[in-house]
């Protein structure tokens, strides 16, 4: 007789079942409808004699190849997995967003199945789910074409119709290596050699004749994959090394139903229209120059004007909110980065050290050590605290060439970086002030929706986090208390803190519903200790200040890219590089056009006079394509009456004729108010 184990369900009830019972067995015992709807299980096994569940041992394939493991001891598991010990169990269906990740991973296997059936010479890489879909890497000397994607989609539909079960099999490691070597699957051989140990069995999944080295889990069968779309093909070097073979990466997406898929595809098309890289070129805002190198941004005059407005607002807010402005060097000795801990914890993201005549130097990836040295330059009293130091400082971080993306992922960028040094009694007020500042930024730049995350540490991960339980608990509790006091909903993300402390991340929602990482507020109890920072307390003793890192734009470049896409290049008046275009109907009206232009300039409005010898309609069309907020058409009647004919961006018909001074006052008010709308 098998031993009995206890299964705890989400409502707290327990099932006493034989060892080896599967999640699917339990689903059937609850309801046939649930068993039919279930896609995957989430389990949290109880430790047996201090040992983890066997699922957590054995083969350790690359995390990027498979479904990400949930935090806090929970694991995804196949519905057919035998349960061997007391376990908490959740049965996930299409109603559970978490199951979409597993669904998409299974969709990637369906794609790989179709590829091998249509193009059997292809060799397999890996096929993980992504935030918006999935991809699979293939090696094939002949490039895939758009027509091939259509064929593959049809074959994927056939694979789904066959309703092949996803079956997990464990085979001896050497047998798996021999099989994949025989088939020439050099990537699978690498994954097995890299992520498993000799003597361990390896995990594979089979559907029909298709077999893949994979940890899973998967949905029950290919028939559960109902709505998918292959999107595009991209190149990727094997292991990211240009000396290795060029792979072909097929991207796709999958949803539980066609309605959700269609909505997503519509959003993708809308996102293409808003692509900041395309609009940046069309509107002449910025460029990336091949001769200079990837990931380095050149701000053109129009883009630079928008950057000036962004940075002017930030610096004015710094001063209003009690910050002091500072500037720090771009390079520091390596010794400084050793003291800060970045040399040990962050060096893979830093540019290589430079050997100068007196020491080795590294270009800075962040500004915090520089601000710490300014604080440390003199002894502070508790009366001097809090000290708030702010800088729009340019930093440089090494990013692999394959991950850079326009303004959103670069190698050189400017952070609106601030660091606050305060007493323990002041910390919650300072965090609250940072949150208020972050929300003010969202409102000013026209973002009405946001989400907040609290990232905490993993106390079992001593390799990636500094400090002990007491300090981490103090820091985490302080951040939580402020969020709760302000009534701000938040999600806790375990194990995602910075190495020196927990953090609050504010993610904005843009005009088409996309989520963007933006502001971050980070508690740091580590760097003050590493640098020996002190202040003189009220009782005359020397105490260590607490420290808060705070960036609101995140980076000027990234925030600018988000702004471009949020507004589709049609910026609010106060941000627009050209706020008004004056268009004379013909050459004889140019003099009045110049008068209008000068009055607008005198009022502080950025204005362009289009006095070319072109037809008026052609000039209107061109300035409209430049997304200028206001076009003022002037002719004989306007010159005689001192008026302008106003055309407002986004409106099909001209707004009408108004006195020039009335329009000037309107523009001044909209600019001063930093209004998002033009009316």
URURWO-V268494 format. One record per helix or strand of 2 or more residues. SS is the DSSP state (alpha for helix, beta for strand). FROM is the first residue (numbers start at 1). LEN is the number of residues. If there is no record, write none. Layout:
SS:FROM:LEN  SS:FROM:LEN
This chain:
beta:4:5  beta:14:5  alpha:23:8  alpha:32:6  beta:40:6  alpha:54:3  alpha:63:3  beta:75:3  beta:87:6  alpha:99:20  beta:123:2  beta:134:6  alpha:146:17  beta:167:6  alpha:173:10  alpha:186:10  beta:201:7  beta:210:4  alpha:222:3  beta:227:11  alpha:238:3  beta:246:10  alpha:258:16  alpha:276:7  beta:286:3  beta:297:3  alpha:301:20  beta:324:2  beta:331:3  alpha:334:7  alpha:342:4  alpha:347:3  beta:354:2  beta:360:4  alpha:368:9  beta:380:2  alpha:382:3  beta:387:10  beta:412:11  alpha:427:18  beta:449:8  alpha:469:17  beta:491:4  beta:503:7  beta:515:10  alpha:527:4  beta:535:2  beta:542:2  beta:546:6  alpha:556:12  beta:580:5  alpha:587:16  beta:607:3  alpha:616:10  beta:630:5  alpha:636:6  beta:643:6  beta:656:4  alpha:660:13
